[in-house]
Amino acid sequence: MNTNLQNIINEIIDLVNKKELKKAKFIVQENINKNPSIDVFYNISGVINLHLKLYLDAIANFKKALELNKDFFSAQKNLALAYSENDMINEAISSYKKAINLKLEAFELYNDLALLYKKQKNYKNSIKYFLKAIKINPNYDKSYFNLGLVYINCEDLNNAENFLNKSLEINNNFNESYFYLAEVKRKKQKYSEAIKLYKKSNHEKSSYKILQSYVEEENNKKYQEELNNISKIDEDDRRIASIAAFASNELNLKNTYPFCPNPLDYIYKSSINKYVNNINIFIKDLLNETSNQKFAWEPTGRTAVKGFVTNNLSENKIDSLKKLEKIIFLELQKYFNLFKNKKVNFIKNKPSNFKFVSWSNRLKKEGYNIPHIHPSGWVSGVVYLKIPQNITNDEAGIQFHLHGDDFKSKKNKQKIKKITPKIGDVVMFPSSVFHSTIPFSSNEERICIAFDLCDLNAV
């Protein structure tokens, strides 16, 4: 490579590092036009498009670089990453394998490939490739950690503990390993060891999990002391509110956490029908415009089982969704007005300004959402666009309860509130309350817009 060409490449890379992506993209495209046979420019263009989250453009760039040079390792590795970011998991797996064939000692790629198999819940292959990464680099702490997580998913707590401990032998500052090792100890009912590890991890869920440990141990005194200490620091943590409501019911204690002690009392159902001239047309517009967005099947970190989910739709310019957002804010005023006399922080401390964050769920036959809360929201909700017609009893409905996550209850009967919605219904509730979807046996779809109303100043 001549000196002038190297200088141009260095200039573009420097602009990318400075996040001056538009300028970098312009210069690289100029050079592609002048030198269409130079593979490195297509690879750099792909990297820029990755930064811009233009994944399909990035994929096209990397493919072009590989057309010009089939042994271009960086382009092959980047193509795998672009496929992965675009949720094209099978294509990503294939590309990672090709990249590995170009550089057999690249242990990080074995780890990345194993993570994709983990995402597919193909734990056998996931374990296989994590072990290959470790064989090449026995000091690669990330693969030991990831193996620990796989074994937690497989409910093999002994192997999970061994690999998490190994990651900490290599890197004693690996906070995530401390947290998940604490999870293993808690599941083994070694509560004092778990609590020490939770504290050491400094994880965002540490206080929440410490409380859960005391509840499982039925150590009412320690639980109450810990809850009182947390309340002095933060009275409005939604995770803490969820475990406090559960513990109150489970241990027959007064719930002293002030955010929303009785969240099942704050479930609200209304309809958007009265806000639009023709509800059928409005629903059709919402369905058409949201269906054009990018959906992922059972995405990692989300709660859908046998269903598709989008990322945040509120960042996109969707006309019907903007109209829906205005309706939601009108309903929010009614919601808070309904409970205005309640002396709980959920009402008293409500934010003065809210941000609307939304996504779409499309559940298929036997699909459902597992019990979960929305810790970053204040008020959460859902608007129903399509409900299966061939259903019985509570199928496809939403249910609210105090138990969730992996809370262990010794009570035979839990408090549950169920709603069977109709098309156009909107349901709102505190973001701290566990909720889930009731599976349905129909071959139809259940489609909704879910949303969080978040404190604008906290986002």
C-alpha positions, -999 to +999 in steps of 0.1 A: +000+000+000+015+033-011+021+061+014-006+084+001-033+057+003-022+049+038-025+085+048-060+087+035-070+056+054-054+069+086-073+102+081-107+084+078-099+061+108-090+092+128-124+108+119-142+076+129-125+076+163-135+112+168-171+103+159-171+126+129-189+099+110-206+120+083-173+135+072-156+101+073-184+086+052-181+113+026-144+109+023-145+071+021-172+072-006-151+096-026-122+072-025-145+042-034-156+062-064-120+068-074-107+034-064-136+009-067-112-021-065-096-014-031-112-037-005-102-017+026-124+012+017-155-010+017-145-024+050-141+011+065-174+021+050-190-009+067-175+001+100-189+036+097-224+022+089-221-001+119-215+030+140-246+046+124-266+014+130-272+011+093-267-026+094-279-036+060-256-011+044-228-023+065-235-059+055-234-049+018-201-031+024-184-060+040-197-084+014-182-062-013-149-062+005-149-100+006-158-102-031-126-083-037-106-103-011-121-135+001-094-138+028-100-104+043-102-114+080-113-080+093-142-078+068-153-113+076-153-106+113-171-073+108-197-090+086-204-115+114-209-086+138-232-067+114-254-098+110-255-102+147-265-066+153-292-070+128-305-102+145-296-124+116-282-150+139-278-179+115-259-157+090-238-144+119-229-179+130-218-188+095-197-157+092-180-162+125-170-197+115-155-184+082-136-157+102-123-184+126-111-204+096-091-174+085-075-170+120-078-202+140-061-186+171-087-157+174-101-169+207-124-138+210-143-151+179-150-185+195-164-166+225-186-144+202-198-175+183-206-192+216-227-162+227-248-166+195-255-202+203-264-192+238-288-167+224-304-195+204-305-216+237-283-241+219-263-247+251-244-277+238-227-258+210-223-227+232-203-247+258-183-263+230-171-229+216-165-213+250-142-242+259-124-237+226-118-201+234-104-211+268-082-238+253-065-212+231-063-186+259-066-202+294-066-167+309-096-154+290-119-145+319-149-136+298-154-172+285-152-186+320-178-161+330-200-168+300-197-206+307-209-199+343-240-181+329-248-210+305-246-235+333-269-213+354-294-215+325-289-253+324-295-253+362-261-270+367-251-249+397-219-267+405-204-261+371-217-226+371-199-220+404-167-235+392-164-214+361-175-182+378-148-188+404-123-194+377-132-160+361-125-143+394-092-161+399-081-144+366-098-111+372-108-103+408-124-070+397-150-088+376-181-074+393-206-093+371-190-126+381-194-117+418-231-110+412-238-142+393-218-162+418-240-147+445-270-158+424-257-194+425-251-192+462-286-179+468-301-207+447-280-232+468-296-215+499-262-203+511-276-169+519-248-154+540-223-162+513-246-148+486-252-115+505-215-109+508-210-115+471-239-093+462-224-064+482-190-070+466-205-069+431-219-033+433-245-045+408-276-024+402-297-053+415-276-060+446-299-044+471-329-060+455-313-095+456-301-091+492-337-084+502-348-115+482-322-135+501-336-125+534-371-132+523-361-167+512-343-173+544-374-160+563-351-136+582-377-110+589-355-089+612-326-086+587-350-080+558-367-051+577-334-036+587-321-037+551-354-023+537-352+006+562-316+014+552-326+014+515-356+036+522-333+063+537-314+064+504-341+059+478-379+056+484-388+052+448-368+023+434-392+001+414-372-031+419-372-026+457-409-018+455-416-051+438-398-073+464-413-052+492-448-059+480-440-096+476-423-099+510-452-081+527-476-107+514-453-136+518-440-129+554-472-112+567-453-079+573-465-044+569-450-030+537-430+001+549-415+009+515-434+040+504-433+038+466-465+017+461-472-007+489-503-022+473-496-020+436-526-043+426-549-014+437-536+008+409-545-012+378-564+011+354-583+002+322-598+025+297-601+028+259-587+050+231-619+047+211-633+080+224-603+099+212-606+091+175-633+094+149-629+059+135-612+034+157-609+008+130-590+031+107-568+043+135-560+007+146-553-002+110-529+027+107-511+016+138-508-020+127-496-010+092-470+015+104-456-005+133-455-037+112-430-020+089-406-017+119-378-042+127-390-071+148-368-097+165-380-132+175-377-138+213-349-112+216-324-117+245-332-095+275-369-092+266-398-112+280-416-125+249-419-163+244-430-173+209-433-138+198-416-109+180-406-076+197-394-042+183-369-019+199-381+016+211-406+028+185-408+063+200-375+072+184-390+067+150-412+091+131-445+071+131-475+094+126-501+071+141-478+064+171-474+101+178-512+104+178-514+075+202-488+091+225-510+122+228-539+100+238-518+082+263-508+114+280-545+124+283-552+091+299-523+095+322-539+127+336-571+108+343-551+080+358-534+102+383-565+121+390-583+089+399-558+082+426-549+118+436-559+113+473-536+082+478-507+089+502-481+069+484-449+080+466-462+066+433-488+094+433-472+121+455-438+120+438-449+115+403-426+133+378-436+166+365-425+156+330-427+122+314-410+106+284-429+081+263-410+049+254-429+023+234-424-010+216-446-036+198-452-072+208-466-097+183-473-130+200-480-162+181-499-194+191-490-203+227-471-171+230-468-151+262-447-127+282-430-140+313-436-122+346-416-090+347-415-053+359-402-022+341-377-007+366-369+023+344-406+033+341-429+051+365-462+041+349-463+013+324-491+002+301-503-015+270-527-007+241-543-036+223-544-036+185-553-072+177-568-099+200-573-136+190-610-143+186-608-181+189-600-181+226-615-193+259-616-180+294-587-157+302-565-166+272-544-137+257-553-116+287-529-097+310-524-106+347-508-088+376-493-104+406-468-098+434-446-128+425-421-127+396-385-130+387-374-162+406-392-153+438-399-184+459-433-185+476-445-210+502-481-199+498-504-220+478-525-191+465-510-159+452-528-126+447-536-122+410-556-096+391-566-104+355-579-083+327-592-097+294-588-068+270-606-058+239-592-041+208-586-004+216-583-009+253-555+008+272-543-006+305-520+013+329-503+002+361-473+011+384-440+000+367-431-019+399-459-045+396-452-079+381-473-086+350-474-114+324-495-126+295-517-156+296-509-180+267-535-187+240-540-218+218-555-200+188-535-198+155-541-160+154-518-132+165-520-110+196-505-076+188-501-046+212-481-015+218-465-016+252-451+015+268-433+031+297-439+066+309-405+075+324-393+105+344-379+128+317-353+141+341-341+106+349-338+093+314 
